Amino acid sequence: MACETYLQPSSLTELAEDLGKMTEKSLVLAGGTDLMVKLRSRPVDADCILSICKVPDMKGIEERDGYVRIGAMETHGELAKNPLIEEYFQALSMACDHVGSKQIRNKGTIGGSLGNASVAGDMLPVLYLFHGEIELYNQNGTSRRVKAEEFSLGVGKTVLETQEVILAIWIPIHKERKSCFVKLGGRREVTIAEISLAMSWESQRGAFHQVDGILGAVDVKPIYLEEADEILGDKEVGEAEKDQLSASLSERIRIIRENRKRQPKLRIRDCEKVYKERAVKGVVYDVLNIMEEMERGYE
Ligand SMILES: Cc1cc2nc3c(=O)[nH]c(=O)nc-3n(C[C@H](O)[C@H](O)[C@H](O)COP(=O)(O)OP(=O)(O)OC[C@H]3O[C@@H](n4cnc5c(N)ncnc54)[C@H](O)[C@@H]3O)c2cc1C
């Protein structure tokens, strides 16, 4: 790859100035775990690389105004072991703890995961679950906040403008809620999600109350599971409820597959067709086992 300019701002003011030089052919570099792989695999005609690793405002995990603010340059490794994240957003902690390998977790950032906009990315489903907001910073030195569910526009596409970067992620704190995350991949370690499931709930009288669920990696965007509360909420959960939720998710995946078959560009591999519809049952059982274990742990 030939590239004429490398920019590395070290303050927000410098960042705004450098963003003003970005064109459609410019690239933003964070931890490089995705970008470097892409640059090595195909020729890219870039006029400028903007490295954002030296901007102090891109770092930090702190409680502010009822939210936890996470700098876009925080790595999965840092997030997985952060006490605030462990206390309020267990699903995020679990998701970060299972991203790629230790090397990927040490370099890969939450901002990079969102910027990459992969269908299989683990961060966006979790941010949907927590109703997170993504703060975007631009060449004028101002920022705007976008809801997690409005950020992605499809595979590899986001609302990010050319002269804009992700500055931080804001997640509202709901102290009374617990959460968890499970993903199924092609292998045990260093695996990309084939299916991910994130759940959050309140404990009430020994039952799961106001259950929220998000299904990831099966469609171009994560999916809200309205049925999660209907099936699991405020009752004793046994095999019947687990099977009912599995059947519902399996049906959702079947419909997505049927729709995809009608779009030749999106045609999926034969082996995947039925696999996810069946495998989701295991993911539901795993998630519910963790939810039950977490409840026992809090008794
Ligand atoms: C072996 C391997 C395993 C992986 N496993 C997982 C996994 O289990 N789960 C998972 O979710 N991902 C996984 N990934 C994908 C990747 O590591 C993550 O998405 C990571 O978080 C990317 O962060 P980064 O800082 O390295 O981004 P970079 O590679 O630097 O950038 C990725 C993209 O985001 C853009 N970008 C980066 N930061 C910003 C920002 N602040 N504002 C705007 N745009 C930005 C870049 O321009 C680029 O397009 C894996 C990757 C590899 C190579």
PDBQT file of the ligand as one rigid body, heavy atoms in Angstrom, charges set to zero:
ROOT
HETATM    1  C1  LIG A 301      -7.714 -13.294  14.742  1.00  0.00    +0.000 C 
HETATM    2  C2  LIG A 301      -8.815 -12.290  14.987  1.00  0.00    +0.000 A 
HETATM    3  C3  LIG A 301      -9.823 -12.610  15.870  1.00  0.00    +0.000 A 
HETATM    4  C4  LIG A 301     -10.851 -11.703  16.121  1.00  0.00    +0.000 A 
HETATM    5  N1  LIG A 301     -11.843 -12.051  16.987  1.00  0.00    +0.000 NA
HETATM    6  C5  LIG A 301     -12.861 -11.196  17.215  1.00  0.00    +0.000 A 
HETATM    7  C6  LIG A 301     -13.911 -11.556  18.103  1.00  0.00    +0.000 A 
HETATM    8  O1  LIG A 301     -13.938 -12.620  18.718  1.00  0.00    +0.000 OA
HETATM    9  N2  LIG A 301     -14.916 -10.651  18.282  1.00  0.00    +0.000 N 
HETATM   10  C7  LIG A 301     -14.934  -9.432  17.655  1.00  0.00    +0.000 A 
HETATM   11  O2  LIG A 301     -15.867  -8.658  17.853  1.00  0.00    +0.000 OA
HETATM   12  N3  LIG A 301     -13.951  -9.076  16.797  1.00  0.00    +0.000 NA
HETATM   13  C8  LIG A 301     -12.919  -9.929  16.574  1.00  0.00    +0.000 A 
HETATM   14  N4  LIG A 301     -11.919  -9.588  15.706  1.00  0.00    +0.000 N 
HETATM   15  C9  LIG A 301     -12.017  -8.311  15.004  1.00  0.00    +0.000 C 
HETATM   16  C10 LIG A 301     -11.173  -7.143  15.629  1.00  0.00    +0.000 C 
HETATM   17  O3  LIG A 301     -10.099  -7.553  16.345  1.00  0.00    +0.000 OA
HETATM   18  C11 LIG A 301     -12.015  -6.269  16.504  1.00  0.00    +0.000 C 
HETATM   19  O4  LIG A 301     -13.103  -5.815  15.773  1.00  0.00    +0.000 OA
HETATM   20  C12 LIG A 301     -11.201  -5.098  17.074  1.00  0.00    +0.000 C 
HETATM   21  O5  LIG A 301     -11.938  -4.556  18.123  1.00  0.00    +0.000 OA
HETATM   22  C13 LIG A 301     -10.848  -4.032  16.073  1.00  0.00    +0.000 C 
HETATM   23  O6  LIG A 301     -10.243  -2.958  16.783  1.00  0.00    +0.000 OA
HETATM   24  P1  LIG A 301      -8.917  -2.251  16.299  1.00  0.00    +0.000 P 
HETATM   25  O7  LIG A 301      -8.644  -1.194  17.295  1.00  0.00    +0.000 OA
HETATM   26  O8  LIG A 301      -7.839  -3.232  16.068  1.00  0.00    +0.000 OA
HETATM   27  O9  LIG A 301      -9.413  -1.603  14.938  1.00  0.00    +0.000 OA
HETATM   28  P2  LIG A 301      -8.591  -1.253  13.623  1.00  0.00    +0.000 P 
HETATM   29  O10 LIG A 301      -8.134  -2.510  12.966  1.00  0.00    +0.000 OA
HETATM   30  O11 LIG A 301      -7.577  -0.217  13.898  1.00  0.00    +0.000 OA
HETATM   31  O12 LIG A 301      -9.776  -0.599  12.793  1.00  0.00    +0.000 OA
HETATM   32  C14 LIG A 301     -10.886  -1.367  12.356  1.00  0.00    +0.000 C 
HETATM   33  C15 LIG A 301     -11.820  -0.466  11.534  1.00  0.00    +0.000 C 
HETATM   34  O13 LIG A 301     -12.459   0.482  12.358  1.00  0.00    +0.000 OA
HETATM   35  C16 LIG A 301     -12.082   1.829  11.988  1.00  0.00    +0.000 C 
HETATM   36  N5  LIG A 301     -11.872   2.531  13.262  1.00  0.00    +0.000 N 
HETATM   37  C17 LIG A 301     -11.068   2.150  14.285  1.00  0.00    +0.000 A 
HETATM   38  N6  LIG A 301     -11.206   2.977  15.332  1.00  0.00    +0.000 NA
HETATM   39  C18 LIG A 301     -12.096   3.938  14.948  1.00  0.00    +0.000 A 
HETATM   40  C19 LIG A 301     -12.656   5.073  15.593  1.00  0.00    +0.000 A 
HETATM   41  N7  LIG A 301     -12.354   5.402  16.860  1.00  0.00    +0.000 N 
HETATM   42  N8  LIG A 301     -13.506   5.840  14.881  1.00  0.00    +0.000 NA
HETATM   43  C20 LIG A 301     -13.845   5.516  13.625  1.00  0.00    +0.000 A 
HETATM   44  N9  LIG A 301     -13.379   4.425  12.964  1.00  0.00    +0.000 NA
HETATM   45  C21 LIG A 301     -12.512   3.648  13.622  1.00  0.00    +0.000 A 
HETATM   46  C22 LIG A 301     -10.841   1.685  11.140  1.00  0.00    +0.000 C 
HETATM   47  O14 LIG A 301     -10.743   2.742  10.218  1.00  0.00    +0.000 OA
HETATM   48  C23 LIG A 301     -11.079   0.351  10.466  1.00  0.00    +0.000 C 
HETATM   49  O15 LIG A 301     -11.949   0.517   9.372  1.00  0.00    +0.000 OA
HETATM   50  C24 LIG A 301     -10.861 -10.462  15.452  1.00  0.00    +0.000 A 
HETATM   51  C25 LIG A 301      -9.839 -10.129  14.562  1.00  0.00    +0.000 A 
HETATM   52  C26 LIG A 301      -8.801 -11.017  14.332  1.00  0.00    +0.000 A 
HETATM   53  C27 LIG A 301      -7.714 -10.636  13.381  1.00  0.00    +0.000 C 
ENDROOT
TORSDOF 0
